[in-house]
Amino acid sequence: MRYRVMFMERTGGSGEPSENPPEYLIPELQDGVVRDAVFIERDKPAAMHNEERLEEDDDFLSVGSEVWEYDIADGRESEFVDALANSQMVLDYAVVDESPEPE
């Protein structure tokens, strides 16, 4: 099964990531749950206002998002969903492909 996951991403004043959100998921996962992970896109914080830096009053709005797709081992989906909740960095997730992986 394949999941699309949107992580909260804190950024610095220039809108560049100050951390790697998927790293918060790794400690929550057992070996063999994730078969593959692919970066999809990154959205800059809304406070960027088409500027190169956040305005002084908008520093508290320095949160963007990062989207990844995860291929999950058959039968381990509930472990993955539990890990998403425990990471405390996931804004949203959805199943994008329910077909089993060919063997």
C-alpha positions as CSV (number, residue, x, y, z in Angstrom):
1,M,0.0,0.0,0.0
2,R,1.2,3.5,-0.8
3,Y,0.6,6.6,1.4
4,R,1.0,10.3,0.7
5,V,2.1,12.1,3.9
6,M,2.2,15.8,4.6
7,F,4.7,16.8,7.3
8,M,4.8,20.2,9.1
9,E,8.1,21.8,8.3
10,R,9.7,24.6,10.4
11,T,11.8,27.0,8.4
12,G,14.2,29.8,9.0
13,G,13.8,33.5,8.1
14,S,14.6,32.8,4.5
15,G,12.0,30.1,4.2
16,E,14.6,27.3,4.0
17,P,13.9,24.2,6.1
18,S,15.5,24.2,9.6
19,E,14.8,20.5,10.2
20,N,14.1,17.3,8.3
21,P,10.5,16.3,9.2
22,P,10.7,12.6,8.0
23,E,13.4,12.1,10.6
24,Y,10.7,12.4,13.3
25,L,9.0,9.4,11.8
26,I,12.1,7.1,11.7
27,P,12.3,6.3,15.5
28,E,8.6,5.4,15.5
29,L,9.0,2.7,12.8
30,Q,10.0,-0.9,13.1
31,D,12.4,-2.4,10.5
32,G,10.6,-3.6,7.4
33,V,7.5,-1.4,7.6
34,V,8.6,1.1,4.9
35,R,9.8,-0.4,1.6
36,D,10.5,3.0,-0.1
37,A,10.1,6.7,0.5
38,V,10.0,9.4,-2.2
39,F,10.1,13.2,-1.7
40,I,7.2,14.8,-3.7
41,E,7.1,18.6,-2.9
42,R,7.8,21.3,-0.4
43,D,5.6,24.4,0.2
44,K,7.1,27.5,1.6
45,P,5.5,29.2,4.6
46,A,2.5,31.4,3.7
47,A,4.2,34.3,5.5
48,M,6.8,34.6,2.7
49,H,4.5,37.0,0.9
50,N,6.5,36.5,-2.3
51,E,9.5,38.0,-0.5
52,E,12.9,36.4,-0.1
53,R,12.7,36.7,3.7
54,L,10.0,36.5,6.3
55,E,9.0,39.9,7.6
56,E,9.9,40.6,11.2
57,D,6.3,40.4,12.4
58,D,5.8,37.1,10.6
59,D,8.6,35.0,12.1
60,F,6.0,33.1,14.1
61,L,4.4,31.9,10.8
62,S,7.6,30.2,9.6
63,V,5.9,26.8,9.0
64,G,5.6,25.2,5.6
65,S,4.9,21.6,4.6
66,E,6.8,18.8,3.0
67,V,5.1,15.9,1.1
68,W,6.4,12.4,0.8
69,E,5.1,9.1,-0.5
70,Y,5.7,5.9,1.4
71,D,5.5,2.3,0.1
72,I,4.4,0.2,3.1
73,A,4.9,-3.6,3.4
74,D,1.7,-5.6,3.1
75,G,0.0,-6.2,6.5
76,R,2.1,-3.4,8.3
77,E,-0.2,-0.5,7.5
78,S,-1.5,-0.1,11.0
79,E,2.1,0.1,12.3
80,F,2.8,2.9,9.8
81,V,-0.4,4.9,10.7
82,D,0.5,4.6,14.4
83,A,4.0,5.9,13.7
84,L,2.5,8.8,11.8
85,A,0.5,9.8,14.8
86,N,3.3,9.3,17.2
87,S,5.8,11.4,15.2
88,Q,3.7,14.6,16.0
89,M,4.9,16.2,12.7
90,V,2.2,14.8,10.3
91,L,-0.4,17.3,9.2
92,D,-2.3,14.9,7.0
93,Y,-2.0,11.5,5.2
94,A,-3.9,9.6,2.6
95,V,-3.8,6.2,0.8
96,V,-2.9,6.8,-2.8
97,D,-2.6,3.1,-4.0
98,E,-4.2,0.1,-2.3
99,S,-2.9,-2.5,-4.7
100,P,-0.5,-5.1,-3.2
101,E,3.1,-5.1,-4.4
102,P,3.9,-7.8,-7.0
103,E,6.1,-10.6,-5.6
